[in-house]
Amino acid sequence: MISAGATLGDGVRVGAFCVIEDGAVVADGALIGAHAHLGRNARVGAHARLHPRVTVLDECTIGARCIVHSGTVIGSDGFGFAQEDGRWAKIPQLGAVVIGDDVEIGANCSIDRGALDDTVIGDGCKLDNLIQ
């Protein structure tokens, strides 16, 4: 399902059973693999490649020419809890995730959004599989 409020650039390829929500932008030449999910206002840069089952949650950005391997989740909440009256209270995670250009992220990684500021992965970084 591709929302009518999403924007897809020229030459974008979208696999089967993808969800691309309102306000999401996919730049020219990007490939979105089957069963991927792009949340509200997510951004994917030109010629980026998201393998099947990649999740990019609301407000998160992936730069140009990035490769994200299967099963990776970008923008989930971090461990945002604090003790309050002897119980764990959830702390809102207000940041997003911003991934620079030419980044490669291995399979089954989890990149959490920041509690207050954005989590930033700089240009050219290479992450192995199974990283949190």
DSSP file (Angstrom, degrees, kcal/mol; ACC not computed):
  #  RESIDUE AA STRUCTURE BP1 BP2  ACC     N-H-->O    O-->H-N    N-H-->O    O-->H-N    TCO  KAPPA ALPHA  PHI   PSI    X-CA   Y-CA   Z-CA
    1    1 A M              0   0    0      0, 0.0    19,-2.5     0, 0.0     2,-0.6   0.000 360.0 360.0 360.0 121.2    0.0    0.0    0.0
    2    2 A I  B     -a   20   0A   0     17,-0.2    19,-0.2     4,-0.0    17,-0.1  -0.954 360.0-125.8-111.2 119.4    1.4    3.3   -1.1
    3    3 A S    >   -     0   0    0     17,-3.0     3,-1.7    -2,-0.6    20,-0.1  -0.281  11.8-127.8 -62.7 145.3   -0.3    6.3    0.4
    4    4 A A  T 3  S+     0   0    0      1,-0.3    -1,-0.1    18,-0.0    17,-0.1   0.730 111.5  59.9 -62.9 -21.3   -1.6    9.0   -1.9
    5    5 A G  T 3  S+     0   0    0      2,-0.1    18,-1.3     0, 0.0    -1,-0.3   0.368  86.4  97.0 -90.4   4.6    0.4   11.4    0.3
    6    6 A A    <   -     0   0    0     -3,-1.7     2,-0.5    16,-0.2    19,-0.2  -0.593  66.1-140.5 -89.3 156.3    3.7    9.7   -0.4
    7    7 A T  E     -f   25   0B   0     17,-2.8    19,-2.9    -2,-0.2     2,-0.5  -0.977  14.7-171.3-121.8 122.7    6.1   11.0   -3.1
    8    8 A L  E     -f   26   0B   0     -2,-0.5    19,-0.2    17,-0.2     3,-0.1  -0.955  15.4-140.7-114.4 129.3    8.1    8.6   -5.3
    9    9 A G    >   -     0   0    0     17,-2.9     3,-1.2    -2,-0.5     2,-0.1  -0.063  41.7 -61.8 -76.1-177.8   10.9    9.9   -7.6
   10   10 A D  T 3  S+     0   0    0      1,-0.2    19,-2.6    18,-0.1    20,-0.2  -0.404 118.7  10.4 -66.8 138.0   11.7    8.8  -11.1
   11   11 A G  T 3  S+     0   0    0      1,-0.2    -1,-0.2    17,-0.2     2,-0.2   0.617  83.7 156.4  72.2  13.7   12.7    5.2  -11.5
   12   12 A V    <   -     0   0    0     -3,-1.2     2,-0.5    17,-0.1    -1,-0.2  -0.526  28.1-154.6 -71.4 137.5   11.8    4.1   -8.0
   13   13 A R  E     -k   31   0C   0     17,-2.4    19,-3.1    -2,-0.2     2,-0.5  -0.969   8.2-168.7-116.1 130.8   11.1    0.3   -7.7
   14   14 A V  E     -k   32   0C   0     -2,-0.5    19,-0.2    17,-0.2     3,-0.1  -0.978  13.6-139.1-123.5 124.1    8.8   -0.9   -4.9
   15   15 A G    >   -     0   0    0     17,-3.2     3,-0.9    -2,-0.5    20,-0.1  -0.108  38.9 -67.8 -74.5 175.0    8.5   -4.6   -4.1
   16   16 A A  T 3  S+     0   0    0      1,-0.2    19,-2.4    18,-0.1    20,-0.2  -0.288 111.9  12.4 -65.6 145.5    5.4   -6.5   -3.2
   17   17 A F  T 3  S+     0   0    0     17,-0.2    -1,-0.2     1,-0.2     2,-0.2   0.738  85.6 153.0  62.4  29.2    3.5   -5.9    0.0
   18   18 A C    <   -     0   0    0     -3,-0.9     2,-0.5    17,-0.2    19,-0.2  -0.534  34.9-147.4 -82.3 154.3    5.3   -2.7    0.9
   19   19 A V  E     + b   0  37A   0     17,-2.2    19,-2.9    -2,-0.2     2,-0.5  -0.995  16.3 178.2-121.3 124.7    3.7    0.0    3.1
   20   20 A I  E     -ab   2  38A   0    -19,-2.5   -17,-3.0    -2,-0.5   -14,-0.2  -0.960  20.7-151.2-127.3 111.2    4.7    3.6    2.3
   21   21 A E    >   -     0   0    0     17,-2.7     3,-1.9    -2,-0.5    20,-0.2  -0.167  31.2 -61.6 -85.6 172.8    2.9    6.0    4.6
   22   22 A D  T 3  S+     0   0    0      1,-0.3    19,-1.6    18,-0.1   -16,-0.2  -0.171 118.7  13.4 -50.8 134.2    1.7    9.7    4.2
   23   23 A G  T 3  S+     0   0    0    -18,-1.3    -1,-0.3     1,-0.3   -17,-0.2   0.326  88.1 140.3  81.9  -8.0    4.5   12.2    3.7
   24   24 A A    <   -     0   0    0     -3,-1.9   -17,-2.8    17,-0.1     2,-0.4  -0.401  36.6-156.3 -67.2 145.8    7.2    9.6    2.9
   25   25 A V  E     -fg   7  43B   0     17,-2.5    19,-2.6   -19,-0.2     2,-0.5  -0.992  11.3-172.2-128.5 126.0    9.6   10.6    0.2
   26   26 A V  E     -fg   8  44B   0    -19,-2.9   -17,-2.9    -2,-0.4    19,-0.2  -0.977  22.7-139.4-117.8 118.1   11.6    8.1   -1.9
   27   27 A A    >   -     0   0    0     17,-2.8     3,-1.6    -2,-0.5    20,-0.3  -0.181  39.1 -58.9 -78.1 169.3   14.1    9.8   -4.2
   28   28 A D  T 3  S+     0   0    0      1,-0.2    19,-2.0    18,-0.1   -17,-0.2  -0.061 116.4   6.6 -49.3 136.3   15.0    8.9   -7.8
   29   29 A G  T 3  S+     0   0    0    -19,-2.6    -1,-0.2    17,-0.2   -18,-0.1   0.496  87.2 147.1  74.1   5.6   16.3    5.4   -8.5
   30   30 A A    <   -     0   0    0     -3,-1.6   -17,-2.4   -20,-0.2     2,-0.5  -0.389  38.5-143.8 -74.1 153.7   15.7    4.0   -5.0
   31   31 A L  E     -kl  13  49C   0     17,-2.6    19,-3.1   -19,-0.2     2,-0.6  -0.984  10.3-167.7-120.1 123.7   14.8    0.3   -4.6
   32   32 A I  E     -kl  14  50C   0    -19,-3.1   -17,-3.2    -2,-0.5    19,-0.2  -0.949  21.1-138.8-112.9 111.9   12.4   -0.7   -1.8
   33   33 A G    >   -     0   0    0     17,-2.9     3,-1.5    -2,-0.6    20,-0.2  -0.141  35.0 -70.1 -71.1 164.7   12.3   -4.4   -1.3
   34   34 A A  T 3  S+     0   0    0      1,-0.2    19,-2.1    18,-0.1    20,-0.2  -0.148 116.1  13.7 -55.0 143.7    9.3   -6.6   -0.6
   35   35 A H  T 3  S+     0   0    0    -19,-2.4    -1,-0.2    17,-0.2   -17,-0.2   0.608  89.7 147.3  65.5  15.3    7.5   -6.2    2.7
   36   36 A A    <   -     0   0    0     -3,-1.5   -17,-2.2   -20,-0.2     2,-0.4  -0.409  35.4-149.3 -75.7 158.5    9.4   -3.0    3.6
   37   37 A H  E     -bc  19  55A   0     17,-2.4    19,-3.1   -19,-0.2     2,-0.5  -0.991  11.6-171.6-133.3 125.0    7.7   -0.3    5.7
   38   38 A L  E     -bc  20  56A   0    -19,-2.9   -17,-2.7    -2,-0.4    19,-0.2  -0.975  21.8-145.0-114.7 118.6    8.3    3.4    5.4
   39   39 A G    >   -     0   0    0     17,-3.5     3,-2.0    -2,-0.5    20,-0.1  -0.045  40.6 -53.2 -76.4 179.9    6.6    5.4    8.2
   40   40 A R  T 3  S-     0   0    0      1,-0.3    19,-2.5    18,-0.1   -17,-0.2  -0.301 124.1  -1.6 -57.2 128.1    5.1    8.8    8.1
   41   41 A N  T 3  S+     0   0    0    -19,-1.6    -1,-0.3    17,-0.2   -17,-0.1   0.645  91.2 154.0  62.4  19.5    7.5   11.5    6.7
   42   42 A A    <   -     0   0    0     -3,-2.0   -17,-2.5   -20,-0.2     2,-0.4  -0.420  30.3-149.2 -69.5 153.8   10.3    8.9    6.3
   43   43 A R  E     -gh  25  61B   0     17,-2.5    19,-2.6   -19,-0.2     2,-0.4  -0.994  14.3-170.8-132.3 134.4   12.9    9.8    3.6
   44   44 A V  E     -gh  26  62B   0    -19,-2.6   -17,-2.8    -2,-0.4    19,-0.2  -0.993  24.4-130.5-124.4 126.4   15.0    7.5    1.4
   45   45 A G    >   -     0   0    0     17,-1.8     3,-1.6    18,-0.6    20,-0.1  -0.120  38.6 -67.3 -75.4 170.0   17.7    9.1   -0.7
   46   46 A A  T 3  S+     0   0    0      1,-0.3    19,-2.6    18,-0.1   -17,-0.2  -0.267 115.5   1.6 -59.1 135.1   18.5    8.7   -4.4
   47   47 A H  T 3  S+     0   0    0    -19,-2.0    -1,-0.3   -20,-0.3   -17,-0.1   0.657  90.4 150.3  61.3  20.3   19.7    5.2   -5.5
   48   48 A A    <   -     0   0    0     -3,-1.6   -17,-2.6   -20,-0.2     2,-0.5  -0.465  36.3-144.8 -74.5 155.4   19.4    3.8   -2.0
   49   49 A R  E     -lm  31  67C   0     17,-3.2    19,-2.7   -19,-0.2     2,-0.6  -0.960  13.8-172.8-129.8 115.2   18.6    0.1   -1.7
   50   50 A L  E     -lm  32  68C   0    -19,-3.1   -17,-2.9    -2,-0.5    19,-0.2  -0.933  20.0-144.2-105.1 115.6   16.4   -1.3    1.0
   51   51 A H    >   -     0   0    0     17,-3.0     3,-0.9    -2,-0.6   -18,-0.2  -0.166  43.4 -59.8 -70.0 170.9   16.3   -5.1    1.0
   52   52 A P  T 3  S+     0   0    0      0, 0.0    19,-0.8     0, 0.0   -17,-0.2  -0.164 119.6  18.2 -55.7 145.9   13.2   -7.0    1.9
   53   53 A R  T 3  S+     0   0    0    -19,-2.1     2,-0.4     1,-0.2   -17,-0.2   0.719  81.4 149.6  66.8  27.4   11.6   -6.5    5.4
   54   54 A V    <   -     0   0    0     -3,-0.9   -17,-2.4   -20,-0.2     2,-0.5  -0.749  31.5-155.2 -86.1 137.9   13.4   -3.3    6.2
   55   55 A T  E     -cd  37  73A   0     17,-2.7    19,-3.0    -2,-0.4     2,-0.5  -0.970  14.3-178.7-117.4 124.4   11.5   -0.9    8.5
   56   56 A V  E     -cd  38  74A   0    -19,-3.1   -17,-3.5    -2,-0.5    19,-0.2  -0.958  23.0-150.6-119.9 108.5   12.1    2.8    8.5
   57   57 A L    >   -     0   0    0     17,-3.0     3,-1.7    -2,-0.5    40,-0.1  -0.122  36.8 -47.5 -81.7 176.6    9.8    4.4   11.1
   58   58 A D  T 3  S+     0   0    0      1,-0.2   -17,-0.2   -16,-0.1    -1,-0.2  -0.003 119.2   1.0 -47.1 135.5    8.3    7.9   11.2
   59   59 A E  T 3  S+     0   0    0    -19,-2.5    -1,-0.2     1,-0.2     2,-0.2   0.459  93.9 135.4  71.0   5.1   10.5   10.9   10.5
   60   60 A C    <   -     0   0    0     -3,-1.7   -17,-2.5   -20,-0.2     2,-0.4  -0.555  40.3-148.8 -90.0 153.6   13.7    8.9    9.9
   61   61 A T  E     -hi  43  98B   0     36,-2.7    38,-2.6   -19,-0.2     2,-0.4  -0.966  11.6-168.1-128.2 134.3   16.0    9.6    7.0
   62   62 A I  E     -hi  44  99B   0    -19,-2.6   -17,-1.8    -2,-0.4    38,-0.2  -0.984  26.0-132.3-117.9 131.0   18.3    7.4    4.9
   63   63 A G    >   -     0   0    0     37,-0.9     3,-1.0    36,-0.8   -18,-0.6   0.025  35.8 -64.3 -76.3-176.7   20.8    9.1    2.6
   64   64 A A  T 3  S+     0   0    0      1,-0.2    38,-2.8   -20,-0.1    39,-0.3  -0.364 113.0   8.0 -70.0 145.0   21.7    8.6   -1.0
   65   65 A R  T 3  S+     0   0    0    -19,-2.6    -1,-0.2     1,-0.2   -17,-0.2   0.670  88.7 151.4  60.4  22.7   23.2    5.4   -2.2
   66   66 A C    <   -     0   0    0     -3,-1.0   -17,-3.2   -20,-0.2     2,-0.4  -0.482  35.1-150.0 -79.3 154.3   22.7    3.6    1.1
   67   67 A I  E     -mn  49 104C   0     36,-2.3    38,-2.8   -19,-0.2     2,-0.5  -0.996  12.3-175.1-124.8 125.0   22.3   -0.2    1.3
   68   68 A V  E     -mn  50 105C   0    -19,-2.7   -17,-3.0    -2,-0.4    38,-0.2  -0.980  18.0-140.9-123.5 120.5   20.1   -1.5    4.2
   69   69 A H    >   -     0   0    0     36,-2.5     3,-1.3    -2,-0.5    39,-0.2  -0.311  36.3 -66.3 -84.4 164.6   20.0   -5.3    4.5
   70   70 A S  T 3  S+     0   0    0      1,-0.2    38,-2.2    37,-0.2   -17,-0.2  -0.002 112.0  18.3 -53.2 143.0   16.9   -7.5    5.4
   71   71 A G  T 3  S+     0   0    0    -19,-0.8    -1,-0.2     1,-0.3     2,-0.2   0.391  83.3 141.4  82.8  -2.0   15.3   -7.3    8.8
   72   72 A T    <   -     0   0    0     -3,-1.3   -17,-2.7    36,-0.2     2,-0.5  -0.498  36.2-155.9 -77.0 141.7   16.8   -4.0    9.9
   73   73 A V  E     -de  55 110A   0     36,-2.5    38,-2.6   -19,-0.2     2,-0.5  -0.979   7.1-168.4-119.5 124.5   14.7   -1.6   11.9
   74   74 A I  E     +de  56 111A   0    -19,-3.0   -17,-3.0    -2,-0.5    38,-0.2  -0.957  67.7  16.5-117.0 119.0   15.5    2.1   11.8
   75   75 A G  E    S+     0   0A   0     36,-3.4    37,-0.2    -2,-0.5    -1,-0.2   0.607  75.8 146.8 102.0  13.9   13.8    4.5   14.3
   76   76 A S  E     - e   0 112A   0     35,-0.6    37,-2.8    -3,-0.2    -1,-0.2  -0.355  59.5 -84.8 -72.6 164.1   12.4    2.2   17.0
   77   77 A D        -     0   0    0     35,-0.2    -1,-0.1     1,-0.1    37,-0.1  -0.420  41.7-135.0 -66.6 142.5   12.3    3.5   20.6
   78   78 A G        -     0   0    0     35,-0.4     2,-2.2     1,-0.1    -1,-0.1  -0.133  51.2 -64.4 -78.5-172.3   15.4    3.1   22.6
   79   79 A F        +     0   0    0      1,-0.1     2,-1.1    11,-0.0    -1,-0.1  -0.547  69.8 170.1 -77.9  81.4   15.4    1.8   26.2
   80   80 A G        +     0   0    0     -2,-2.2    11,-3.6    11,-0.1     2,-0.3  -0.623  23.2 120.7-100.7  74.2   13.4    4.9   27.3
   81   81 A F  E     -P   90   0D   0     -2,-1.1     2,-0.3     9,-0.3     9,-0.2  -0.969  33.4-176.0-135.4 150.2   12.4    4.1   30.9
   82   82 A A  E     -P   89   0D   0      7,-1.9     7,-3.0    -2,-0.3     2,-0.3  -0.985  35.7-100.9-141.7 151.1   13.0    5.6   34.3
   83   83 A Q  E     +P   88   0D   0     -2,-0.3     2,-0.4     5,-0.2     5,-0.2  -0.566  41.8 173.4 -73.1 129.8   12.0    4.6   37.8
   84   84 A E  E >  S-P   87   0D   0      3,-3.2     3,-1.4    -2,-0.3    -2,-0.0  -0.923  70.7 -21.6-141.7 112.6    9.0    6.5   39.1
   85   85 A D  T 3  S-     0   0    0     -2,-0.4     3,-0.1     1,-0.3    -2,-0.0   0.884 127.4 -51.1  54.1  42.0    7.5    5.5   42.4
   86   86 A G  T 3  S+     0   0    0      1,-0.2     2,-0.3     0, 0.0    -1,-0.3   0.544 122.7  95.4  77.6   7.2    9.0    2.0   42.2
   87   87 A R  E <  S-P   84   0D   0     -3,-1.4    -3,-3.2    -5,-0.1     2,-0.6  -0.886  80.9-105.0-126.2 158.4    7.7    1.4   38.7
   88   88 A W  E     -P   83   0D   0     -2,-0.3     2,-0.4    -5,-0.2    -5,-0.2  -0.736  35.3-164.3 -82.8 124.3    9.2    1.7   35.2
   89   89 A A  E     -P   82   0D   0     -7,-3.0    -7,-1.9    -2,-0.6     2,-0.3  -0.919  20.8-119.7-109.9 135.0    7.7    4.7   33.4
   90   90 A K  E     -P   81   0D   0     -2,-0.4    -9,-0.3    -9,-0.2   -11,-0.0  -0.547  20.8-151.1 -74.5 133.8    8.1    5.1   29.7
   91   91 A I        -     0   0    0    -11,-3.6   -11,-0.1    -2,-0.3    -1,-0.0  -0.921  26.1-112.1-103.5 125.5   10.0    8.2   28.5
   92   92 A P        -     0   0    0      0, 0.0     2,-0.8     0, 0.0   -11,-0.0  -0.284  20.9-135.1 -57.0 138.5    9.0    9.5   25.1
   93   93 A Q        +     0   0    0      1,-0.1    22,-0.2   -15,-0.1    23,-0.2  -0.861  28.5 176.3 -97.7 104.5   11.7    9.2   22.5
   94   94 A L        +     0   0    0     21,-2.9    21,-0.2    -2,-0.8    22,-0.2   0.653  48.0  80.1 -90.9 -18.9   11.6   12.5   20.7
   95   95 A G        -     0   0    0     19,-2.5    23,-0.2    22,-0.3     2,-0.2  -0.145  62.1-147.9 -80.4 179.9   14.5   12.2   18.3
   96   96 A A        -     0   0    0     17,-0.1    23,-2.7    16,-0.1    18,-1.1  -0.497  25.1 -97.2-124.8-163.1   14.6   10.5   14.9
   97   97 A V  E     - j   0 119B   0     21,-0.2   -36,-2.7    -2,-0.2     2,-0.5  -0.997  29.2-169.1-124.2 132.7   17.4    8.7   13.0
   98   98 A V  E     -ij  61 120B   0     21,-3.0    23,-2.5    -2,-0.4     2,-0.5  -0.976   4.1-169.3-123.0 116.2   19.4   10.4   10.3
   99   99 A I  E     -ij  62 121B   0    -38,-2.6   -36,-0.8    -2,-0.5    23,-0.2  -0.917  15.7-138.2-108.7 127.6   21.6    8.2    8.2
  100  100 A G    >   -     0   0    0     21,-3.0   -37,-0.9    -2,-0.5     3,-0.6   0.132  35.0 -67.4 -71.8-170.4   24.1    9.9    5.9
  101  101 A D  T 3  S+     0   0    0      1,-0.2    23,-2.7   -38,-0.1    24,-0.2  -0.449 109.7  17.4 -81.0 152.8   25.1    9.1    2.3
  102  102 A D  T 3  S+     0   0    0    -38,-2.8     2,-0.3     1,-0.2    -1,-0.2   0.784  84.7 149.3  60.1  33.2   26.9    5.9    1.2
  103  103 A V    <   -     0   0    0     -3,-0.6   -36,-2.3   -39,-0.3     2,-0.4  -0.740  32.3-158.2 -94.7 143.9   26.2    4.0    4.4
  104  104 A E  E     -no  67 126C   0     21,-1.9    23,-3.1    -2,-0.3     2,-0.5  -0.995   6.2-168.5-124.0 129.5   25.8    0.2    4.4
  105  105 A I  E     -no  68 127C   0    -38,-2.8   -36,-2.5    -2,-0.4    23,-0.2  -0.966  17.7-130.8-120.2 126.8   23.9   -1.5    7.3
  106  106 A G    >   -     0   0    0     21,-1.1     3,-0.7    22,-0.6   -37,-0.2   0.056  39.6 -67.6 -68.7-179.9   23.9   -5.2    7.8
  107  107 A A  T 3  S+     0   0    0      1,-0.2    23,-2.7   -39,-0.1   -36,-0.2  -0.371 109.6   9.8 -72.9 146.3   21.0   -7.6    8.3
  108  108 A N  T 3  S+     0   0    0    -38,-2.2    -1,-0.2   -39,-0.2     2,-0.2   0.827  85.3 151.2  57.7  39.9   18.9   -7.6   11.4
  109  109 A C    <   -     0   0    0     -3,-0.7   -36,-2.5   -40,-0.2     2,-0.4  -0.618  34.6-149.1 -93.0 159.7   20.3   -4.4   12.9
  110  110 A S  E     -e   73   0A   0     21,-2.6     2,-0.7    -2,-0.2   -36,-0.2  -0.970  10.7-174.4-132.2 117.7   18.3   -2.0   15.2
  111  111 A I  E     -e   74   0A   0    -38,-2.6   -36,-3.4    -2,-0.4   -35,-0.6  -0.924  19.3-150.4-114.4 106.2   19.1    1.7   15.1
  112  112 A D  E     -e   76   0A   0     -2,-0.7   -35,-0.2    20,-0.4     2,-0.1  -0.398  15.4-113.3 -78.2 149.3   17.0    3.4   17.8
  113  113 A R        -     0   0    0    -37,-2.8   -35,-0.4   -18,-0.1   -16,-0.2  -0.455  42.5 -98.7 -72.2 154.3   15.8    7.0   17.7
  114  114 A G        -     0   0    0    -18,-1.1   -19,-2.5     3,-0.2     5,-0.1  -0.383  18.2-129.8 -75.0 153.7   17.3    9.3   20.2
  115  115 A A  S    S-     0   0    0    -22,-0.2   -21,-2.9   -21,-0.2    -1,-0.1   0.925 100.7  -5.2 -67.5 -44.9   15.6   10.2   23.4
  116  116 A L  S    S+     0   0    0      1,-0.2     2,-0.2   -22,-0.2    -2,-0.1   0.720 135.1  32.7-118.2 -42.4   16.0   14.0   22.9
  117  117 A D  S    S-     0   0    0    -22,-0.1   -22,-0.3     1,-0.1    -1,-0.2  -0.651  93.2 -82.2-112.8 170.8   18.2   14.5   19.8
  118  118 A D        -     0   0    0     -2,-0.2     2,-0.5   -23,-0.2   -21,-0.2  -0.392  34.8-122.3 -69.8 147.1   18.5   12.5   16.6
  119  119 A T  E     -j   97   0B   0    -23,-2.7   -21,-3.0    -5,-0.1     2,-0.5  -0.825  35.9-158.7 -82.0 128.3   20.6    9.4   16.3
  120  120 A V  E     -j   98   0B   0     -2,-0.5     2,-0.6   -23,-0.2   -21,-0.2  -0.955  19.2-169.4-121.2 127.4   23.1   10.2   13.5
  121  121 A I  E     -j   99   0B   0    -23,-2.5   -21,-3.0    -2,-0.5     3,-0.1  -0.972  31.4-131.3-110.1 116.6   25.1    7.7   11.4
  122  122 A G    >   -     0   0    0     -2,-0.6     3,-1.6   -23,-0.2   -22,-0.0  -0.119  31.7 -72.5 -72.4 163.9   27.6    9.7    9.4
  123  123 A D  T 3  S+     0   0    0      1,-0.2   -21,-0.2   -24,-0.1    -1,-0.2  -0.190 114.4  13.0 -51.4 137.4   28.4    9.5    5.7
  124  124 A G  T 3  S+     0   0    0    -23,-2.7    -1,-0.2     1,-0.2   -22,-0.1   0.434  84.3 150.1  78.8   0.7   30.3    6.4    4.6
  125  125 A C    <   -     0   0    0     -3,-1.6   -21,-1.9   -24,-0.2     2,-0.4  -0.345  32.0-153.8 -67.8 147.7   29.8    4.3    7.7
  126  126 A K  E     -o  104   0C   0    -23,-0.2     2,-0.4   -21,-0.0   -21,-0.2  -0.990   9.1-168.1-125.9 121.9   29.6    0.5    7.4
  127  127 A L  E     -o  105   0C   0    -23,-3.1   -21,-1.1    -2,-0.4     3,-0.1  -0.916  13.6-136.4-113.6 136.0   27.7   -1.5   10.0
  128  128 A D        -     0   0    0     -2,-0.4   -22,-0.6     1,-0.2     3,-0.5  -0.102  40.0 -72.6 -75.8 180.0   27.9   -5.3   10.3
  129  129 A N  S    S+     0   0    0      1,-0.2   -21,-0.2   -23,-0.1    -1,-0.2  -0.326 109.0  21.8 -70.1 156.4   25.0   -7.6   10.9
  130  130 A L  S    S+     0   0    0    -23,-2.7     2,-0.4     1,-0.2    -1,-0.2   0.801  81.4 150.5  60.3  37.9   23.1   -7.9   14.2
  131  131 A I              0   0    0     -3,-0.5   -21,-2.6   -24,-0.2    -1,-0.2  -0.822 360.0 360.0-101.0 140.2   24.2   -4.5   15.7
  132  132 A Q              0   0    0     -2,-0.4   -20,-0.4   -23,-0.2    -1,-0.1   0.317 360.0 360.0-115.1 360.0   22.0   -2.6   18.1
